[in-house]
Amino acid sequence: MVVGAGPNGLTAAARLAQEGWRVTVFEAADTIGGGSRTKPLADGAVYDVCSAVHPFGASSPAFEALDLGAHGLRWAHPPIPLAHPFDDGTAALFHRDIDATIAALGVDGARWRSTVGSLAADWTNVRHLAFGPVLRGAVEHPFAMAQFGLRAALPAVLLVRRFATREAKALLIGFAAHSGAPLSSPTTAGVGLALAAAAHDAGMPVAVGGSQAIVDALATVVLQAGGELVCDHGVNSLSELPEADAVLLDLTPRQYAQLADRPLPRWKYGVAATKLDLLLSGPMPWTASAIRSAGTVHLGGPAEEIALSEKATATGSVPDHPFVIVAQPVVADPSRAPKGHHVIWAYRHVPNGCDDEAAPNGIEIQFDRFAPGWRDLVVHRRITTAADYGAYNANYIGGDIAGGAMTPWQTIARPRLAFDQYRTRRPKVWLCSQSTPPGPGVHGMCGWHAAASVLRHAARAQ
Ligand SMILES: Cc1cc2nc3c(=O)[nH]c(=O)nc-3n(C[C@H](O)[C@H](O)[C@H](O)COP(=O)(O)OP(=O)(O)OC[C@H]3O[C@@H](n4cnc5c(N)ncnc54)[C@H](O)[C@@H]3O)c2cc1C
């Protein structure tokens, strides 16, 4: 039995169904998908409600093992994976090809190779560490741990001091800022390094047709293996569920406590998101023209400015010049919008529970700064506030899109310190959401490891 049809719940269901288990997935919303849904925007264009860009999905061992490509998932790669513009009209460019990135970074090229390239070159081994529980990874992959873990434990602001150029610093801090944690916090370097290494290895693709295609492929695996998906079925108590050998919850720790009628855990929820989706009548008029071919764009200026704005957000402010993550899916996948039109997907972090109506303005201020004239192209705009996200998905408590703050403790002890972090203290109940290792992202690895724990447990019980 699985509660929640997000990428992790569906991955757990797919693995168990393929192992011959009879699996039913209950989903509160009227469609499957959680943070991987695609919906109509306007005039035939579609937009990704939550996740859009998938370096982790494209390098996920779980998606590889489930062979999602054979179940309808296709990745589309933009010519340039990532761009990061500056006020002088230039931009740092991240290429999938490590040598092209190094060549563009000038005096920092060699340093980029030793810091990021070495991880990317050994990603097949390093990913087992990056995509799993830290403690078990340290025991099972000590060499990868020595290579990755020591650097990953650093605050991102400290790691970027290795570099001399604003370009290298900005690229790395931008990746690290996906964590939503203050960049002076230990382990934020790990998020940046893992994303950058995965992006060199697998690129930063979008899913053809939208991120919905990822969960649709997972659902196909579940159904083909005899599983069942039940939407419009929110679960409010574990006692509502039919008797089962295992219950896997694609939920956060607070929801588990509520369903199991247990005391609320000491679990800290993190920053929320506010998002702006646009349909444009043409390409975004970026001042740095190379950005027009980039799938992802990080806005916020130099690394120091991004570190300050993320710190302000973490301490409860809504800065006017936030770090903004932008995706331009049409650059890779023209099927998303009518011919000649572009879809812009952009979000910023805001404090948990933020009800500041001005929050989307910060995104627009950054657009004015790096792509003046964009307002003339707007055909349709859609805002999603932190409160909207809370209403959209019960997992987004206070609008937290990560299932819990990425503090150093909650990165390692996610959701608690144990050799098996997926099993709860209640018999036959497992957590399989992004509140377990390795944490946020559409990679399915939380569900994959939770299903493995169920299978190990069942084998021992026989
Ligand atoms: C704005 C935004 C941008 C993002 N961008 C990216 C990106 O570009 N790339 C990337 O890899 N990741 C991105 N993410 C993160 C990614 O979406 C999540 O990490 C991922 O979806 C987590 O998957 P999950 O299965 O753990 O949980 P979820 O996706 O949250 O799925 C949980 C499911 O459980 C259901 N549910 C909740 N409570 C109940 C209940 N009581 N009964 C039944 N069902 C219930 C929910 O409706 C939901 O469908 C983004 C997220 C957001 C919000």
The ligand as a Tripos MOL2 file, in Angstrom:
@<TRIPOS>MOLECULE
LIG
   53    58     1     0     0
SMALL
NO_CHARGES

@<TRIPOS>ATOM
      1 C1          8.2480   25.0050   -7.6820 C.3       1 LIG1
      2 C2          9.0270   23.7140   -7.6400 C.ar      1 LIG1
      3 C3         10.0880   23.5360   -8.5130 C.ar      1 LIG1
      4 C4         10.8150   22.3520   -8.4960 C.ar      1 LIG1
      5 N1         11.7810   22.1780   -9.4440 N.ar      1 LIG1
      6 C5         12.3920   20.9750   -9.5410 C.ar      1 LIG1
      7 C6         13.1910   20.6810  -10.6790 C.ar      1 LIG1
      8 O1         13.2950   21.4860  -11.6200 O.2       1 LIG1
      9 N2         13.8190   19.4670  -10.7270 N.ar      1 LIG1
     10 C7         13.6540   18.5300   -9.7360 C.ar      1 LIG1
     11 O2         14.2490   17.4420   -9.8310 O.2       1 LIG1
     12 N3         12.8580   18.7720   -8.6660 N.ar      1 LIG1
     13 C8         12.2130   19.9580   -8.5530 C.ar      1 LIG1
     14 N4         11.3260   20.1930   -7.5330 N.ar      1 LIG1
     15 C9         11.2470   19.2190   -6.4270 C.3       1 LIG1
     16 C10        10.4240   17.9740   -6.7470 C.3       1 LIG1
     17 O3          9.1890   18.3390   -7.3140 O.3       1 LIG1
     18 C11        10.2060   17.1740   -5.4620 C.3       1 LIG1
     19 O4         11.4550   16.9470   -4.8430 O.3       1 LIG1
     20 C12         9.5380   15.8330   -5.7370 C.3       1 LIG1
     21 O5          8.2950   16.0140   -6.3790 O.3       1 LIG1
     22 C13         9.3000   15.0760   -4.4350 C.3       1 LIG1
     23 O6          8.6150   13.8940   -4.7190 O.3       1 LIG1
     24 P1          7.8100   13.0830   -3.6110 P.3       1 LIG1
     25 O7          7.2480   11.8970   -4.2840 O.co2     1 LIG1
     26 O8          8.6660   12.8940   -2.4180 O.co2     1 LIG1
     27 O9          6.6190   14.0490   -3.0970 O.3       1 LIG1
     28 P2          5.5030   14.8480   -3.8670 P.3       1 LIG1
     29 O10         5.9190   15.1650   -5.2290 O.co2     1 LIG1
     30 O11         5.1370   15.9650   -2.9510 O.co2     1 LIG1
     31 O12         4.2650   13.8390   -3.9680 O.3       1 LIG1
     32 C14         3.4820   13.4860   -2.8520 C.3       1 LIG1
     33 C15         2.0680   13.1410   -3.2760 C.3       1 LIG1
     34 O13         1.3380   12.7200   -2.1060 O.3       1 LIG1
     35 C16         0.0020   13.2410   -2.1740 C.3       1 LIG1
     36 N5         -0.5340   13.2840   -0.8200 N.ar      1 LIG1
     37 C17        -0.1850   14.1230    0.1890 C.ar      1 LIG1
     38 N6         -0.8870   13.8290    1.2950 N.ar      1 LIG1
     39 C18        -1.7000   12.7800    0.9840 C.ar      1 LIG1
     40 C19        -2.6510   12.0060    1.7260 C.ar      1 LIG1
     41 N7         -2.9100   12.2570    3.0220 N.pl3     1 LIG1
     42 N8         -3.3060   11.0010    1.0940 N.ar      1 LIG1
     43 C20        -3.0360   10.7180   -0.2200 C.ar      1 LIG1
     44 N9         -2.1490   11.4150   -0.9570 N.ar      1 LIG1
     45 C21        -1.4740   12.4260   -0.3580 C.ar      1 LIG1
     46 C22         0.2080   14.6110   -2.7900 C.3       1 LIG1
     47 O14        -1.0020   15.0860   -3.3610 O.3       1 LIG1
     48 C23         1.2930   14.3340   -3.8440 C.3       1 LIG1
     49 O15         0.7110   13.9620   -5.0770 O.3       1 LIG1
     50 C24        10.5290   21.3360   -7.5460 C.ar      1 LIG1
     51 C25         9.4510   21.5080   -6.6700 C.ar      1 LIG1
     52 C26         8.6850   22.6710   -6.7410 C.ar      1 LIG1
     53 C27         7.4610   22.7980   -5.8870 C.3       1 LIG1
@<TRIPOS>BOND
     1     1     2 1
     2     2     3 ar
     3     2    52 ar
     4     3     4 ar
     5     4     5 ar
     6     4    50 ar
     7     5     6 ar
     8     6     7 ar
     9     6    13 1
    10     7     8 2
    11     7     9 ar
    12     9    10 ar
    13    10    11 2
    14    10    12 ar
    15    12    13 ar
    16    13    14 ar
    17    14    15 1
    18    14    50 ar
    19    15    16 1
    20    16    17 1
    21    16    18 1
    22    18    19 1
    23    18    20 1
    24    20    21 1
    25    20    22 1
    26    22    23 1
    27    23    24 1
    28    24    25 2
    29    24    26 1
    30    24    27 1
    31    27    28 1
    32    28    29 2
    33    28    30 1
    34    28    31 1
    35    31    32 1
    36    32    33 1
    37    33    34 1
    38    33    48 1
    39    34    35 1
    40    35    36 1
    41    35    46 1
    42    36    37 ar
    43    36    45 ar
    44    37    38 ar
    45    38    39 ar
    46    39    40 ar
    47    39    45 ar
    48    40    41 1
    49    40    42 ar
    50    42    43 ar
    51    43    44 ar
    52    44    45 ar
    53    46    47 1
    54    46    48 1
    55    48    49 1
    56    50    51 ar
    57    51    52 ar
    58    52    53 1
@<TRIPOS>SUBSTRUCTURE
     1 LIG1         1 GROUP 0 **** ****
